[in-house]
Amino acid sequence: MTELYNYLNSVSPIKDETWNKVKEMFTEKTLKKGDYFIKDGETAKQIGFLTNGIIRAFYRNNEGTEYNKHFFLANNFVAGYSSLITNEPNKINQQALTDCQLLIINYTDVVSLYENYQDFERFGRKLAELFFVHKEEREVDLVMLDADKRYLIFQQNFPCLEQMIPQYHIASYLGITPTQLSRIRRNLAKK
């Protein structure tokens, strides 16, 4: 719970009273490598705080091709956010790439915390703002930057991840083929 407490306070300070209520609403959950936190078509009901492991968020088209959207590392929240907010079926899969430990809270409890604890509601707003900024930066990068630059940004944002997950996941995240990724890595190694 220490990681969660530190994360909450790094985004927006919360009072001790709020923390005491928040921490009693979280439970521990384990995902094994390959398990899903949420699948396409399910309606999201929970938010997870990843304390250990790696989760990928991805789409799968009608032909079965997967497109990685994001990687979640320790000390990040994971959820089918659009599904939580709209109560519609989720469109993005979230799958454990390693064994994972999470702290889970029901979304109805989050809403209750928002309604009763102003500092927690402020945390939720600031977190949503951070997610929005990150999403916009990622969209701009995919359209405006070449694959070499996107790869360098990936390395900055996810240091050491290359040694922990298969290269085809990284290529998918960058919007390129594994062959293109190999070529980029080879060219950068020559510089």
C-alpha positions as CSV (number, residue, x, y, z in Angstrom):
1,M,0.0,0.0,0.0
2,T,3.0,2.3,0.4
3,E,3.4,2.6,-3.3
4,L,-0.2,3.5,-3.7
5,Y,-0.1,6.1,-1.0
6,N,3.1,7.7,-2.5
7,Y,1.5,7.7,-6.0
8,L,-1.7,9.4,-4.8
9,N,0.3,12.1,-3.0
10,S,2.6,12.6,-6.0
11,V,-0.4,13.5,-8.2
12,S,-2.3,15.5,-5.6
13,P,-1.9,15.5,-1.8
14,I,-4.6,13.6,0.2
15,K,-5.4,13.9,3.8
16,D,-4.9,11.2,6.3
17,E,-8.6,10.8,6.8
18,T,-9.0,10.2,3.1
19,W,-6.2,7.8,2.9
20,N,-7.6,5.7,5.8
21,K,-10.9,5.4,3.8
22,V,-9.1,4.7,0.5
23,K,-6.8,2.0,1.7
24,E,-9.7,-0.1,3.2
25,M,-11.4,-0.2,-0.2
26,F,-8.5,-1.8,-2.1
27,T,-7.9,-5.6,-2.2
28,E,-4.9,-7.5,-3.6
29,K,-5.1,-9.4,-6.9
30,T,-2.5,-11.5,-8.8
31,L,-2.4,-12.0,-12.5
32,K,-0.3,-14.7,-14.1
33,K,1.6,-14.0,-17.3
34,G,-1.0,-14.2,-20.1
35,D,-4.0,-13.5,-17.8
36,Y,-6.3,-10.5,-18.7
37,F,-7.1,-7.7,-16.5
38,I,-10.0,-6.9,-18.8
39,K,-11.0,-8.2,-22.3
40,D,-12.7,-6.6,-25.3
41,G,-16.4,-6.9,-24.8
42,E,-16.5,-7.0,-21.0
43,T,-17.9,-4.1,-19.1
44,A,-15.3,-2.6,-16.7
45,K,-16.2,-2.5,-13.0
46,Q,-12.8,-2.2,-11.3
47,I,-9.6,-0.1,-11.4
48,G,-6.3,-1.7,-10.6
49,F,-3.1,-0.1,-9.3
50,L,-0.2,-2.2,-10.6
51,T,2.4,-2.7,-7.9
52,N,4.6,-5.3,-9.8
53,G,4.8,-6.5,-13.3
54,I,3.9,-5.4,-16.9
55,I,0.5,-5.2,-18.5
56,R,-0.1,-4.3,-22.2
57,A,-3.2,-2.6,-23.5
58,F,-4.0,-3.6,-27.1
59,Y,-6.7,-3.8,-29.8
60,R,-7.3,-6.8,-32.0
61,N,-8.8,-6.3,-35.5
62,N,-11.2,-8.7,-37.3
63,E,-8.3,-10.5,-38.8
64,G,-6.7,-11.2,-35.4
65,T,-3.9,-8.7,-35.8
66,E,-3.0,-7.0,-32.5
67,Y,-2.0,-3.4,-32.0
68,N,-0.3,-2.4,-28.7
69,K,-1.6,0.9,-27.4
70,H,0.2,1.2,-24.1
71,F,2.4,-0.6,-21.6
72,F,1.6,-0.3,-17.8
73,L,4.5,-0.7,-15.4
74,A,4.6,-0.8,-11.6
75,N,3.0,2.2,-9.9
76,N,0.4,2.9,-12.5
77,F,-3.4,2.6,-12.7
78,V,-5.0,0.2,-15.2
79,A,-8.6,0.0,-16.2
80,G,-11.0,0.0,-19.1
81,Y,-11.6,3.8,-18.5
82,S,-14.1,4.4,-21.3
83,S,-16.1,1.4,-20.2
84,L,-16.1,2.5,-16.6
85,I,-17.3,6.0,-17.5
86,T,-19.9,5.0,-20.1
87,N,-20.9,1.5,-18.7
88,E,-20.5,0.3,-22.3
89,P,-18.5,-2.8,-23.3
90,N,-14.7,-2.4,-23.2
91,K,-12.8,-2.2,-26.5
92,I,-9.3,-2.6,-25.3
93,N,-7.7,-5.8,-24.0
94,Q,-5.3,-5.5,-21.0
95,Q,-3.1,-8.5,-20.6
96,A,-0.3,-9.4,-18.2
97,L,3.1,-9.8,-20.0
98,T,4.6,-10.9,-16.7
99,D,3.3,-12.2,-13.4
100,C,1.6,-9.1,-11.9
101,Q,0.5,-7.9,-8.4
102,L,-2.3,-5.3,-8.3
103,L,-4.4,-3.5,-5.7
104,I,-8.0,-3.5,-6.9
105,I,-10.9,-1.1,-6.2
106,N,-14.5,-1.2,-7.4
107,Y,-15.4,1.8,-9.6
108,T,-18.5,2.4,-7.5
109,D,-16.2,2.9,-4.5
110,V,-14.1,5.4,-6.5
111,V,-17.2,7.4,-7.3
112,S,-18.2,7.3,-3.6
113,L,-14.8,8.6,-2.7
114,Y,-15.1,11.4,-5.2
115,E,-18.4,12.4,-3.8
116,N,-17.3,12.4,-0.1
117,Y,-13.6,13.4,-0.2
118,Q,-12.8,16.6,-2.2
119,D,-9.0,15.9,-2.1
120,F,-9.6,12.5,-3.7
121,E,-11.8,14.0,-6.3
122,R,-9.0,16.5,-7.0
123,F,-6.6,13.6,-7.4
124,G,-9.0,12.0,-9.9
125,R,-9.2,15.2,-11.9
126,K,-5.4,15.6,-12.0
127,L,-4.9,12.0,-12.9
128,A,-7.4,12.3,-15.8
129,E,-5.6,15.4,-17.0
130,L,-2.2,13.5,-16.9
131,F,-3.8,10.7,-18.9
132,F,-5.2,13.1,-21.5
133,V,-1.8,14.9,-22.0
134,H,-0.1,11.5,-22.4
135,K,-2.7,10.3,-24.9
136,E,-2.4,13.4,-26.9
137,E,1.4,13.3,-27.0
138,R,1.3,9.7,-28.1
139,E,-1.2,10.5,-30.9
140,V,0.9,13.4,-32.1
141,D,4.1,11.3,-32.0
142,L,2.5,8.5,-34.1
143,V,1.5,10.9,-36.8
144,M,4.3,13.5,-36.8
145,L,7.5,11.5,-36.0
146,D,9.3,8.9,-38.0
147,A,9.8,5.5,-36.5
148,D,13.4,6.2,-35.4
149,K,12.2,9.1,-33.2
150,R,9.3,7.1,-31.8
151,Y,11.7,4.3,-30.9
152,L,13.9,6.8,-29.0
153,I,10.9,8.2,-27.1
154,F,9.9,4.6,-26.3
155,Q,13.3,4.0,-24.8
156,Q,13.0,7.2,-22.7
157,N,9.5,6.4,-21.5
158,F,10.1,2.7,-20.9
159,P,13.7,2.2,-19.9
160,C,14.7,-1.5,-19.6
161,L,11.4,-2.7,-21.0
162,E,13.2,-4.0,-24.2
163,Q,14.9,-6.7,-22.0
164,M,11.6,-7.8,-20.4
165,I,9.1,-8.2,-23.3
166,P,9.2,-9.7,-26.8
167,Q,10.4,-7.3,-29.5
168,Y,7.2,-7.8,-31.6
169,H,5.2,-6.1,-28.8
170,I,7.5,-3.1,-29.0
171,A,7.2,-3.0,-32.8
172,S,3.4,-3.1,-32.6
173,Y,3.5,-0.2,-30.1
174,L,5.6,1.8,-32.4
175,G,3.4,1.0,-35.4
176,I,6.0,-0.8,-37.3
177,T,7.0,-4.4,-38.2
178,P,9.5,-6.4,-36.2
179,T,11.8,-6.3,-39.2
180,Q,11.7,-2.5,-39.3
181,L,12.4,-2.4,-35.5
182,S,15.5,-4.6,-36.1
183,R,16.7,-2.3,-38.8
184,I,16.2,0.8,-36.6
185,R,18.1,-0.8,-33.7
186,R,20.9,-1.8,-36.0
187,N,21.2,1.7,-37.5
188,L,21.2,3.3,-34.1
189,A,23.8,0.9,-32.8
190,K,26.1,2.1,-35.7
191,K,25.9,5.7,-34.6
